[in-house]
Every structure is written in structure tokens, then in C-alpha cells.
Amino acid sequence: MPPEPLILTGVNYPGVKFAVDEEAVESARGVFSQRRVDGLERVRVAETVLSGLA
């Protein structure tokens, strides 16, 4: 998979807490939701093409 957008989902350092940027969370949700839809569309097209080649 392409590395972008690369998202670090878990880092733990003893005694250090990281703030969650809610705007970044919502942005990431939107990006990955759209990528999921796009991927599912590509799968449907590929399945249709493959079934037509049989």
C-alpha cells in the first residue's frame, strides 16, 4: 500500500501523555472512509471484468 497518508496510531512513553487532535481524527476518518469506498468500487469493476473474461 502507498505510505500516504501514514498515521501513527499508538505510541507509549512512560509518564508522557499525548493530546488527541480531534480535527485530525475527523480528517483521517474522512480520508479513509473515501479510500474504502474507492477501493470497493475498484473491486466491483475488477470482478465484473474478470467474470466477463471467463
Backbone bond lengths (Angstrom), bond angles and torsions (degrees), N, CA, C in turn:
res aa  C-N    CA-C-N  psi(-1)  N-CA   C-N-CA  omega(-1)  CA-C   N-CA-C  phi
1 M - - - 1.448 - - 1.528 108.99 -
2 P 1.330 116.06 148.69 1.456 118.32 175.28 1.526 110.99 -63.52
3 P 1.313 117.87 145.47 1.468 120.11 -176.15 1.527 114.27 -73.99
4 E 1.312 118.04 -14.38 1.458 117.74 -177.87 1.516 110.68 -99.59
5 P 1.272 123.80 142.81 1.455 123.76 -10.07 1.522 110.17 -81.75
6 L 1.302 115.99 119.81 1.455 121.77 178.64 1.529 108.37 -79.24
7 I 1.315 116.12 129.02 1.463 120.27 -177.83 1.517 109.08 -125.75
8 L 1.302 115.06 124.81 1.452 121.67 176.34 1.522 107.19 -82.32
9 T 1.318 116.99 118.89 1.465 119.82 -174.01 1.513 114.62 -104.56
10 G 1.312 117.74 -9.75 1.455 117.44 -179.79 1.515 112.87 -161.20
11 V 1.319 115.83 118.44 1.460 122.36 175.68 1.518 106.98 -135.98
12 N 1.297 116.25 131.14 1.462 120.18 179.14 1.522 110.25 -127.56
13 Y 1.318 114.66 124.74 1.451 121.82 172.93 1.520 106.42 -126.18
14 P 1.322 118.26 130.05 1.461 120.01 -179.86 1.532 111.35 -55.66
15 G 1.320 115.58 127.30 1.451 121.40 176.25 1.523 115.53 78.62
16 V 1.332 117.97 5.04 1.466 120.67 -179.70 1.523 108.96 -118.16
17 K 1.314 116.29 131.19 1.464 121.01 175.91 1.517 108.92 -115.38
18 F 1.324 115.83 139.71 1.447 122.13 179.17 1.521 109.28 -106.41
19 A 1.320 116.15 139.02 1.463 121.03 176.70 1.527 109.05 -80.85
20 V 1.316 116.12 142.42 1.459 121.61 177.25 1.526 108.09 -92.36
21 D 1.310 116.04 126.92 1.463 121.84 177.06 1.522 107.30 -88.13
22 E 1.319 116.93 101.72 1.467 121.69 -174.98 1.527 111.93 -62.03
23 E 1.327 116.99 -33.84 1.468 119.60 177.59 1.529 110.26 -64.60
24 A 1.320 116.39 -40.61 1.468 120.40 177.41 1.523 111.07 -66.49
25 V 1.320 116.98 -37.19 1.469 121.10 177.87 1.521 110.03 -61.57
26 E 1.323 116.93 -47.87 1.467 120.45 -179.70 1.521 111.33 -64.69
27 S 1.318 116.57 -38.76 1.460 120.40 177.49 1.527 110.55 -62.38
28 A 1.321 117.03 -45.03 1.468 121.14 179.01 1.523 110.80 -62.94
29 R 1.321 116.68 -40.84 1.475 119.28 177.32 1.526 110.80 -59.37
30 G 1.316 116.19 -43.86 1.465 119.74 179.66 1.514 112.01 -63.57
31 V 1.330 116.27 -44.65 1.468 120.73 -179.71 1.520 110.31 -61.48
32 F 1.317 117.31 -49.49 1.460 119.69 -176.12 1.517 112.62 -72.98
33 S 1.309 118.02 -29.89 1.471 120.13 174.45 1.522 109.94 -63.68
34 Q 1.332 116.34 -44.71 1.465 119.42 178.93 1.518 111.40 -66.37
35 R 1.322 117.24 -40.74 1.472 119.76 177.72 1.529 110.89 -61.73
36 R 1.325 116.85 -36.47 1.467 120.69 178.08 1.525 110.26 -63.93
37 V 1.329 116.22 -46.96 1.469 120.83 178.91 1.524 109.99 -59.98
38 D 1.324 116.98 -46.88 1.464 121.17 179.92 1.527 110.84 -60.15
39 G 1.329 116.70 -42.19 1.462 120.60 179.42 1.518 112.36 -64.27
40 L 1.333 116.32 -42.12 1.461 120.12 178.67 1.526 111.29 -64.13
41 E 1.329 116.59 -37.20 1.466 119.96 176.90 1.524 110.80 -64.16
42 R 1.341 116.60 -42.25 1.469 119.82 178.23 1.525 111.34 -62.94
43 V 1.326 116.75 -37.97 1.465 120.65 178.30 1.526 110.40 -63.09
44 R 1.342 116.36 -45.47 1.475 119.53 179.92 1.526 111.38 -61.20
45 V 1.331 116.61 -42.48 1.471 119.71 178.84 1.523 110.05 -64.24
46 A 1.324 117.45 -45.46 1.466 120.52 -179.29 1.526 111.09 -62.53
47 E 1.321 117.94 -41.19 1.472 120.80 178.46 1.527 111.27 -63.24
48 T 1.340 116.29 -39.65 1.460 120.00 178.51 1.528 110.87 -65.33
49 V 1.327 116.56 -43.83 1.470 119.94 179.36 1.520 109.34 -63.47
50 L 1.321 117.15 -46.75 1.472 120.03 -178.77 1.527 112.00 -62.04
51 S 1.306 116.94 -41.43 1.474 119.01 -179.78 1.523 110.64 -67.13
52 G 1.325 117.73 -28.73 1.468 120.88 177.97 1.517 112.52 -75.37
53 L 1.311 117.72 -16.87 1.462 121.75 -179.94 1.518 112.46 -88.87
54 A 1.314 117.07 -8.26 1.468 120.58 -176.39 1.505 112.15 -75.49
